[in-house]
């Protein structure tokens, strides 16, 4: 009798393992082929896991949050959770849920919604997402730029981003893009400077002599993204809030323009200082005059021969 108990105990330890600070693990950890998070301009995040087939029971940890519409599908998209013979749901003392998938020769597809991880305030959607493995974030087509941990990412023709190694991120994007365009006329050249921000922008000014752009913001902790031609004002850049240097992120929407994103912690005047600036037209006058002289002298000699 004692021998039988000793034989059963190691088997139990192998398949039921409580993990500190995590969900209950039954069997082995699921081998995931794909983890996707779909976001759009709504409060619901759509989650999808693809789990590789296995000869032993496996446990899949779900994203933390309020879960709804949970489905466990086989490759024929049949919901195997409904019969309870091929899959089940585990829950720990904190209410975190996991999925138990019994041995299967097919890949399993786990789909569900997170109801409480995407909220909008003051025209800005914010998602707080955390997972311990690499996952992808797919963004709806009407969102062309996002902020990940305060860094601007311009998606262009990309469908989303990948979070390699997993981790915790804060994803943000505008519901309606609050864009204004300031036009700078310098000599015979015209430049459009695009500013995207939920904060109001006042007293915008470009100074050629000091190689700088100035404007005032009236709200703190708001993203401000300014996109301009590098011909107008080239980097490297220094950005000041009043007289204090502040952090910013830089990206390039195309080969001729630069985007600078900041999140000032207080109101006041923003100054963007560059190292190169469009030159004054007067600087080219000596060069143009010299070029005309070179062209004119041979013509004068030619006419004098006749």
N, C-alpha and C positions, 0 to 999 in steps of 0.2 A: 504493500500500500504506500509506504513512504517513498519507494522508488518511483511509483507512478506520479506522485505529487512533484517530485524533483524533475521529472521529465516534462511535465506540463508547464512548470514555472518559466523555464527559459523561452518557451514558445510564446507565452503571454507577454513577456518582456520585449520580445522581438516585434510584436505587432501592435502593442498599445504602449505608447511612450508619451508621457506628459512632458511638454517642453516649457521651460521657464519663459515667462513673458510672451507666450504665443498660444495658438490654439492647440487643442488636443490632437495628437498625431496618431493615426491608426494605420498600421502597415508602413509602407515607404512614402517618402515625399514624392509628389507627382512630378513627372518629367514633362515640363511645359514646352510645347513647340511654338506657341504664340500667345502673347498677352496684349490686348488692345483696349484702349479707353477712347470712346467716341464722345466728343464735346460739340455742342452747338449753343445757340442762344436760348437755352431753356434750363430749368433747374435739375434736369435728369442727366446723369452720366450713364452711358451704355458700355457695359464691360463684356469682354469676350476672352475666354481661355480655350486653347486647344491642348489637350492632354494626350500624350503618347500612350499607345496600348501597353499593357503590362500583364505579367503572369501572376502578380500578387496584388492585394488591395493597396490602393494609394490614396493619400489625402491631399486635397488641394485647398490651400488657404485662400479665402476670398478677400477682396478689398474691404477695409473697415468702413462701416456706415450703415445707413438704413437701406436694406436690400429688399427689392420687390421683383416680381416676375422672374423668379429663378427657374431656369431650365437646364437639364442635363441631357444632351442629345447624342445619339450615335451618328455614324457617318451618313445614315439615311435620313437624318434629322428627325428621328423618332425620340420622343421624350421618355427616357428610361427611368426618370425619377418617379413617374406616376405609378409604376408597378412595385417599386421598392425592392426589387430583387437584384438590380444591377447598380444601384447607387442610393446614397442616403445623405442626410445632413447632420453634421455635428455642431455643437455649440458649447462654448466654455462658460465659466462663471460670469464673465464680463459681457456676455451676449455676442461675442465675435463668432462668426459662422465659418465652417469649413465644409467641404464636400468630400464624402467617402465614395470612391469609385471601385467597384469590385473587379476582379480579373476580367480582362476583355481583349479580344484580338483586334478590336477596332479602336481608332482614336476617339476620344470623347470631346464634345464641345459643350462648354459651360457658359451660359449667357444669363445676365441679370442687369438690373438697373440699380444705380445708387441715387437715392432720392434727396439726400441732404448735403451733398458736397459741392454744389454749384449755386452760388447766390449772386444777385445783382444789387449793387448800391451805387447811386450817382453815376449811372450809365456805364459802369464797369463790372463785368462778370468776373467772379473770383472762385477758383476751384483749388482746394487743398487735397492733394493726392499723395498717397504713400503706399509703396509696395517694395518688397525686399529683392525682387528680381527685375531684370530688364523688361521694360514695357514700352509700348508705342502709344502716342497720343495722336488720334486722327481728328482733324478739325473740319467742320462743315465749310462748303465752298464760299459762303458769304463772309468768312473771316479771313482776312489777308495778312494780318500781323497779330502776334501774341507777345506777352511778357512772361518770361519764365524766371522766377526769382529776381524780378526787377530788370531783367535783361531783355531788350527788344529783339524779336526774331521775326523777320519779314519772310513770309512763307512763299511768296511769288507763285510758282507753279507746283510747289510741294504740297502734299496732302497732310503733313504733320511732322512730328519729331519723334526721336527715340531717346528714352532715358536709359542709357547704358549703366548696368550695375544696379538699377533701381534706386530707391531713396525717397526722400520727401521733397515735393516741389509745390510752389504756389504758381498756378497758371492764371493769367488774367488777360482779358481782351474787351474791347469796347463793344457796346451794343449798337450804338450809332457813332460813327467816327466824327469827332468834333474838330473839324479842319478849318483853318483860315489860311489865306495866302497873302503875303505881303510882297509887293512889287518894288524892286529897287532899280532906279534908273541912274546909270552912271555913264556920263558922257553919251555915247551913242549906243550903249549896251543896256539891255533890260534883263533882269534876273528875278525869277520867282522864288520866294522863300516860303516853304510850307511849314506850318506849325500845327501839330495835333496835341490837344490838351483839354481836359475838363476845366482847367483853370482859365480865367479870362486873361488875355494878353493886352497890355496897354503900353503906349509910348514906345513903339518899335522904332529902332533907328540903326542905320548902318553908317559907320565912320571909316572912311578909306584911310585916313592918315594914321589912326591908331590900330588899324587892322582888326576891327571889332564890330560886333553886333550887340545891341542893348535892347532889353524890353523888361517890363515889370509884370510880375504875377501877383494875384491877390488871394490865392489859396495855397495852403501848404500840403505836403504829402500827395501831390498830384503829379502824374507822369507828364512830362513835357518832351515832345520829340520834334526837333527842327531838322528839316531836310533842305539842303541847298547845294548849289553847284560849287565844286572845289575851285573853279576858276574865280568865283566871287571871293571866297575865303577858304584858304587851304590850311591844312594842319601841319604839324601837331597842334592840338588845341589845349587851352586852359579855360575852364568855366568857373566863374565867380558868382556867388550869391552875396550881394553887397561887396564886401572886401574879402570874403572867405572862399577859399577854393573848395569846390564840391566835386563829388564823383559823377562820372557819366559813362555811358556805354556807346560804342561807335559801331556802325554797320554801313554797308554800301549797297544801296538799292540798284545801282548800275555803275558803270565804269566812270561816270562823270560827276556823280552826286554822292554826298555823304549824309548820313542820318546820325544825329547826336541825341541821346535820350538821357534825361536826368529826372530826379524825383526830389525836388527841394523840400527841406524839412521846415522851412519858414517862408513867409512872404517877403517880397522886396525886389530889387533890381537884379536881373540876370545879365551877366556880361560874358560873351563868348569871344575869346581872343585867339586869332590864328597867327601863323607865321608868314603866310603869303597872302597877297590880296591883289585884286585886279588893278593893274597900274593905271596911273592917270594918262589921258591921251597925250598930254604935253610931253611926256617922256619919249614918245615916238617921233615928235616933230623933227629933231635933228637927223634922225635916221631917214625919215621920208624925204627931207630936203636934200640930203646927200645922194639918195637914190635917184631923185629927179635930175640932179646935176649930171650924174653919170650918164643918164639917158639923153639929156639935152645937148651936151657938148658934141657928140658924134653927129647928131642931126644938124646942128649949126654948121659944122664943117662941110657936111654934104651939100647943104643949100648954098654955101659960099662958092663952091666949085662951079655952080651953074650961073 
